[in-house]
Amino acid sequence: MQLDERQRGYWRRNLWLTAWLLGVWFFVSFVISYFAREVEHILVLGIPLGFYMGAQGAPLIYLLIVWWYARQMNELDRDYGVHDADRDD
């Protein structure tokens, strides 16, 4: 199956968005966790910052990643005319 230029543009933008958000996920999951011991002396509500980021910060960032992806994909679908016609969001 041969893709036309419009379909290639849609998938190019989709893959770019996915790669960017996976980069954010990687940074939050591994880079920040790697430096958790160096920021143990910083306290947030009496809890070491490294533990706080792992227990509270990272899950919030993951939720934001999912929300942002859904929002951007809805916008991308509208731009390329592939959105659900019976939905008004």
Phi, psi and omega per residue, in radians:
M1 nan 2.226 -3.115
Q2 -1.645 2.258 3.117
L3 -1.577 2.442 3.053
D4 -1.480 3.066 -3.053
E5 -1.092 -0.641 3.139
R6 -1.131 -0.754 3.119
Q7 -1.158 -0.693 3.096
R8 -1.109 -0.698 3.093
G9 -1.099 -0.718 3.114
Y10 -1.064 -0.871 -3.109
W11 -1.212 -0.570 3.091
R12 -1.091 -0.804 3.121
R13 -1.171 -0.669 3.106
N14 -1.097 -0.811 -3.137
L15 -1.166 -0.643 3.096
W16 -1.103 -0.795 3.124
L17 -1.076 -0.787 3.134
T18 -1.082 -0.783 3.137
A19 -1.108 -0.735 3.141
W20 -1.099 -0.796 -3.133
L21 -1.209 -0.578 3.037
L22 -1.161 -0.586 3.044
G23 -1.106 -0.734 3.077
V24 -1.099 -0.790 3.122
W25 -1.022 -0.809 3.139
F26 -1.053 -0.788 3.140
F27 -1.045 -0.818 -3.118
V28 -1.180 -0.721 -3.055
S29 -1.299 -0.713 -2.987
F30 -1.959 -0.764 -3.073
V31 -1.221 -0.860 3.135
I32 -1.134 -0.700 3.113
S33 -1.106 -0.602 3.139
Y34 -1.082 -0.616 -3.113
F35 -1.674 0.243 -3.083
A36 -1.067 -0.669 -3.116
R37 -1.188 -0.523 -3.127
E38 -1.260 -0.362 -3.118
V39 -1.919 0.314 3.124
E40 -1.095 -0.508 -3.102
H41 -1.289 -0.278 3.094
I42 -1.499 2.190 -3.093
L43 -1.878 2.417 3.038
V44 -2.123 1.952 -3.084
L45 0.961 0.626 3.124
G46 1.416 0.117 -3.109
I47 -2.008 2.391 3.095
P48 -0.998 2.436 -3.057
L49 -1.014 -0.689 3.138
G50 -1.064 -0.774 3.112
F51 -1.175 -0.727 -3.139
Y52 -1.055 -0.761 3.130
M53 -1.125 -0.649 3.125
G54 -1.249 -0.667 -3.052
A55 -1.526 -0.563 -3.060
Q56 -2.087 -0.794 -3.023
G57 -1.214 -0.838 -3.093
A58 -1.086 -0.837 3.106
P59 -1.048 -0.600 3.082
L60 -1.162 -0.706 3.088
I61 -1.108 -0.694 3.122
Y62 -1.096 -0.720 3.076
L63 -1.095 -0.704 3.090
L64 -1.127 -0.642 3.102
I65 -1.095 -0.794 3.140
V66 -1.117 -0.772 3.131
W67 -1.071 -0.813 -3.108
W68 -1.112 -0.729 3.138
Y69 -1.087 -0.802 -3.137
A70 -1.089 -0.743 -3.139
R71 -1.114 -0.821 -3.128
Q72 -1.171 -0.636 3.123
M73 -1.220 -0.647 3.047
N74 -1.057 -0.753 3.110
E75 -1.141 -0.738 3.113
L76 -1.113 -0.733 3.100
D77 -1.062 -0.730 3.101
R78 -1.128 -0.735 -3.141
D79 -1.062 -0.629 -3.085
Y80 -1.754 0.073 3.061
G81 1.226 0.544 3.127
V82 -2.051 0.330 -3.130
H83 -1.390 2.863 3.080
D84 -1.234 2.151 -3.091
A85 -1.231 -0.493 -3.084
D86 -1.537 0.062 3.084
R87 -1.874 2.474 -3.094
D88 -1.904 0.248 -3.081
D89 -1.487 nan nan
